[in-house]
Amino acid sequence: MIKDPKAVVLFGAYSMWKYAETDQLEPGVFRIAPFLEQSVWHPYLLNGTDAHVMSFGECASCFSGDSKMWFLRPVEDSKEVPGRVMAAQDIADLSARVSALPEGELPIGSLRADTLVMLTEPQAIDEEWRLWVVEDRVVTYSRYKQAGQVGYVHDIPEDALRFGQEMAQLNSGYAPAYVIDICRAKAGLRIIETNGINAAGFYAAELEPLIHAIERLCEA
C-alpha cells in the first residue's frame, strides 16, 4: 500500500519507469539524458568525443572483416546491453542476427536493429569508482575495479572525489539524482559514463547518506 504516490522512488530494474508512469508515482524514476550529448563533459570523457555512433543494425556492414577490439554500449541509458569490449567480427555477427529476427521475436529490453550505439577504442584503466550524485552533490561512492580486477570497496582518493564533485557542478541540473562512473586512466581522471540511479548497482556505497539525500529531494 503506497501512502503517498508523490513521494516514491523505485530501485531495481530500469524498466520500472513504465510502472512509475502508469501509477503516477513521483519522482519514481530519475531518467537521464545520454552523457554523450553533454558538451560540457566532452573534454573529460574517457570515451565519447571520438566515438562511432550508429544504429546497431549498421554494425553488420561497418565492422565485418575488422580485426580490432571495440568498446560497445548503447548511447541511451537503456540497459539493453552493458558496456563491454567485443571483437569487431563478433559485433558484426550479433548485429546481423539481431537484424534478421522478426520484430515479435525480439525479447523486451534487448538490443534492436534501431538501438543507437557508440563504439570506441578500448582504454587502459587503473581504477574505477561509482559516485552517487543527488542535487549536484556527491553523497556516497564506491570503488568497483582496480588494476582490471573487480572489487567493491567504500574508498576513493581525495583527488578522484574532488574530480567527481567538480563534474557534477560543471553540469549542474543534469538530473535530480544519478550515478557517474569515473576512472583513473593514462590521461588522468576521466568520466566513463553516467547511469540512472534507480537501476545502478550499489557496490560498497554507504546507503544511509544516499537515503537521506533522496528523502530531502522528495521533501523539497
N, C-alpha and C positions, 0 to 999 in steps of 0.2 A: 504494500500500500504506500503510494507516494503522497506524503503530506502536502508538499509544496512543489508543483511542477515547474515553478520559476526558480528553483534552487537545486537543480540536479546536474551533476556531472557524471558521465558514464566512462568507465575504464574497461578495456578489454579489446575486442575486435574493432578494426577500422570501420566495418560496415554498420556499426551501431549508430552512425549519424542518421541512417534511414529511420531507425526506431525512434530516435530523438525527435526528428522532424514530424513523423507520423503522430506521436503522442504529445507534441508541442512541449517538450522538455527543454528548459533553458537553464544555463547555457548549453547543456547537453554535451555536444562535441565541438571542440575548437578546431575548425578546419583552417588550413593554411594554404597560402599561395606557393607555387613552386619556388624553391630557393634560387633556382637558375634565373628567374625573372627579376631578382632583386639586384639592381645595378650597383647599389652602394656596397654590396658584398663582393662584387666581382674581383676586386684586387686581392681578396683574402681567401678565395676558393682554392681548395686543393685540386679539384677538377671542375670544369664547367665553362670557363671562358674559351677553351679550345675544343669544346665538346662537339661531336657529330650528333645532331638532333634530327630524328626521323620517326616515321611510324614503324612499328615493329615489323609490319609486312614488307617494308622496303629492305630490311636487313638481308633477306634471302639472296637478293641480287647484288647488294653492295658489299657483302662480306664473303661470298662464296669464292673459294680459292685463296683467300687471305690467310697467311700463316701466323699472324700476330695474335697476342692476347689482348683482350679489351675488358674494361670495367663497364658493366651494363646496369642501368637502373631506369625505372620509369621517371619521366620528368615530374609528373604529379605525385603527390604523397598518397598513392593509391594502394600500396602494398600488394600489387599484382605479382610482383617478384621482388625479393630482397636484392639490394645492390650486391653484385658479385663479379668476380673476374672469370671470364669464359674465353675459350679459344674461338677465333673468328668463324671457323667452319662449323663449330657447334651452334653458334648463334644463328648462322645461315640455315642450318638444318632445322633448328627449332622454329625459326620464322616460317620456313616452308611448311612444316607440319601444322602449325597454328593456322596459317592462311588457308590450308586445304580443308580444315574442319568446317562442316556446316555450322551456321550460327547457333542452332539449337543444341549442338554437342559441346559447345564451349562452357566449361564449368564457370559458375558465377564467381567473379573476383579474380579470374585467371587472366593471363596475358591474351590480348586480342590483336588482330592484324592492325587495327587502328590505334592501338596504345602508343602514345608518344614516348619514345625512349631517348636517353642520352648515352653515348658511348665515348669513353676517353681512354687514354693510355694509362695502365696501372701505375701507381706511385708507391714508392717505398715509404713506410710509416713506422716511426719508432714507438709512439704511444698514442692511444685514443681514449677520449673521455666523452661522456654524455652529460650535458648540463640542462637542467630544467629551468626554464625562464617563465616567470609569471609577472605580468605588468612591467615588462622590460627589465626585470631584475632576476639574476641567477639566485635561486633559492636552495638548490641542492645539486649534487653532482656524483658521478661515479666513473672511475677508470674501468674500461672493459677489455682493453687489449694492450699488451706491452711486448715489444720485440716479436710481433707476429703471433703471440700466444694469448688466447682468451683467458682472462682472469678478472673477476669482479672485486674491486677494492674501493672503499669510500676514501679516496685520496686524490689530490690534484695539486701540482706545484702552483705557487703564487702567480707566476707569470702566465700560466695557462688559464687560471681562474680570472685573472685581470683581462686577458685577451677575450675570453668568453663574455665578460660583462661589457667590455668595450664594443663588441659586435652587437650585443643586444641593444645598447644605447644608440649605436650607429644607425640601426634600422628600427628606431622607436615606433611602436604602434603596429609592427608586423602582424602580431596576433596577441590576443589577451594572454594566452599560455601556449607554450610549445617546447620542444626539446631541440637543442642544437648540438650536433656531434662535431668535435674539434680534434685536431691531432697535431703532433709534432713530426714534421717531415724534413726533408733535406733543405727546403726553402724556408723553414721556420714553422711557426704556429699557423695553422690554416683551418678553415671551415670545411668539413667533409660534406655535411648535408643538414637539413632540418627535417623534423618529423612531427606529426601530430602528437600531442601529449597523451591523448586518450588511448592510443594503441602502442605506445612505446614501452619496451621492457624497462623495468625499474633497476635492474642490475643491483649494485650495492648502495644505491642512494638512500639517504635518510628521508623517510617518508613524512615524518611529523612536520618539518618545515614546509614541505610541499602541500600537505593537507591544510595547514593554517593559511598559506598563501591563497589557495583555491577558495577557502571559506571567505577570506577577506574580499576576494574578487566577486564572489556571489552576493556578498552583502552590499557591495558598492552601488 
